[in-house]
Amino acid sequence: MNLQKQTPYNGGQGYTGKGDASLNFGKATHFGDADKSDNKIVLSIKNTGGADKVVKLFQAFNGGVAGNDADGVLTDGVIGGIETLIGATTRGTIADIKAFIGTGKSLYIGKMKIQSSVADQLQEAFKWVKKNIFRNEPDELIAIPDYTTEQNLNQNMVTVVKDFQIDSDTDFSIKVLAGSTLNITLYVDAYLDLNNTLSAKAQAASLNPAVAGLQAARSQRK
């Protein structure tokens, strides 16, 4: 028997995210109309060298060293000291994006648009893993070919409709083929922003007559 009380925040019926002060949906209002969100990030990697390179787009624990499973961590300009591997973004700077996530924000991605100057790039896969200092978590592969169809008119572009989360505990990487430019657009359905919740909770509490009365009394003592 499941004795856990079902609430709107643990899977209870009725919760859509609407009105949740900890979530930002952009122009959308809840998870159900997340396609209206205007929150998106475009990441670009140019590999002008003669060898394929594995790049971590995001790295757990905000580390800057790629480790044994990648050639470099995405950054503004030269990646991993490899002069032929260059990173960029249209959303401010990559450093800003990573600092934003490092403050405790979590990005809930609904889909990605993948564009490459080399069609073979669409045969690759993203590797996603949730890092944990207590145990090794399994990798999850997001294989781009799984999202292509015979109806694809553009052999250099595909949209990957896949829900996943990016946060400060996440490693997210992909192999960038030699002599290619790869653009990845992340469509952020929502992001968790606890920094907004304190003022929202204070405003909600002020609607409680008991709290409002105490606040009024405090104001009179000034």
Helices and strands as residue ranges (DSSP letters): E 23-24, G 31-36, E 40-47, E 53-58, G 60-62, E 72-73, E 77-79, E 82-89, H 94-102, E 106-116, G 119-123, E 125-130, E 140-143, G 144-147, E 157-166, E 170-176, E 180-192, G 194-196, H 197-206, H 209-221
